[in-house]
């Protein structure tokens, strides 16, 4: 439970720090929030693409293994 609390606290502190930095750079929390939304949206898109690429690579590897196993069964030599 302590580890979960530490992780959540770190995320919250990082979020608040980034919002304050963006507030100082942009001049308002509204603009800072919009900037944070764009950053998080871009991060979500990139994470989705990475997950899709990993799933495709895994599917290809599993298919290759299945093909090799089927080939060994057909040709026991």
N, C-alpha and C positions, 0 to 999 in steps of 0.2 A: 504494500500500500504506500510505503514511503517513496518508492521509486516512481510510482505513478504520480504522486503529488509533486515530486521534484521535476518530472517531465512537463506536467501541466503548468507549473510555476515558471519554468524556463520559457515555454512557449508564450505565456502571457507577458512576461517581462520583455521578450524579444519583440512581440507585437507592439507593445506600448512604446518601446524605444524607437522602433521604426516609424510609428505614427508621429512621435515628437520630432524626429529628424525631418520627416516630410513636412510637418507643420512649420518648422523653422525655415525650410527651403522654399515652400510654396506660399506661405503667409496665411493659410486658413486650414482648418480641419476638414472642410468640405472638399477642397482640392486635394488635400493629403489623402482623404478617404477614397476619392476617385482614383488617385494614383495607385493606392494599395490594391484596389479592386482590379485595375488593369494588370498589375504584377501578379496577383494571385490567379487571375484568369489565364494569363500566359503560362504560369507554372502548371496549372491544371491541364492545359492543352499539351504541354511538353510531357508531363507525366503520363497522360493517356496514350500519346504516341509511343513512348518508351514501353509501356505495358503491352501495347498492341504488337510492337516489334518483337518483344520477348515471347509473347504467345505464339506468333508466327514461327519464330526460330525453334521453339519447343515442339510445335506441331510438326515441323519439317524433320527434326531429329527423331521424333517418335515414329514418323512414317518411314524414314530411312531404316530404322532398326527393325520395324515390322517387315519391310521388304527383304532385308537381309535374312531374317528368321525364316520367312516363307521360301526364300531361295535355297537356304540350307536344307529345309525339309524336302524340297523337290529334288535336290541334287545332293544326296548323302555322301558323295565321294569327296 
